Amino acid sequence: MLYATTYTLLAGSLYYDLGERRIPNVLTFTGMALGLMLQVAFHGWAGLASSLLGLALGFLLLFPLFALGKFGGGDVKLLAAIGALRGLHFIWRASLLGLFFGGVLALGLLVYHRECGYVTMGLAHGGYRTQRTYPYSPAIALGVLFADLGWLL
C-alpha cells in the first residue's frame, strides 16, 4: 500500500511538474496525510515517529535551497510527502539518489540546450548563469525508484 501510494503521488507530481511546472498542494498535502495515517496503521507509534521524522527531514533537506530561490515549494513538499510515506531511513537514500540524478539530468539538459560550455566558462569567470529552470520531480522520482531497487543500502 505504501509503495502504491508513493508511486501514485510521484506520477501525479510528474504530470503536473512537467506539464505546468508546478506541483499542486492537494497532491503533496494528501501524500503527507496518507503517509502519517498509513504508517500508524501498519507500524503503530514507531511508524508515526518514523513518518514524522521522514517528513521533517524531507522538508529540511530542500527548504534552504527553496529559500535561496533554487527550488520550488512543490519540490520541497513532495520530498516531505515521500518522507512521510516511507519514513526516515528511506528518505536519506532517496534524497541522495535524487541529488545524483538531478545533477545528471541538469547536465544533460545543459548539453541539449548547448549551454554547457557557457555555464562552465561562467563558473570560471563568474559571468554566465543560465536563465533556464528545470523541474526537479523527475530526479526525486528516480531517487525513489532506485532507492526501492536497493541502491545505497
Secondary structure, DSSP 8 states (H G I E B T S, - for coil): -HHHHHHHHHHHHHHHHHHHS---HHHHHHHHHHHHHHHHHHHHHHHHHHHHHHHHHHHHHHHHHHHTTSS-HHHHHHHHHHHHHH-HHHHHHHHHHHHHHHHHHHHHHHHHTT-HHHHHHHHHHS---------SHHHHHHHHHHHHTTTT-
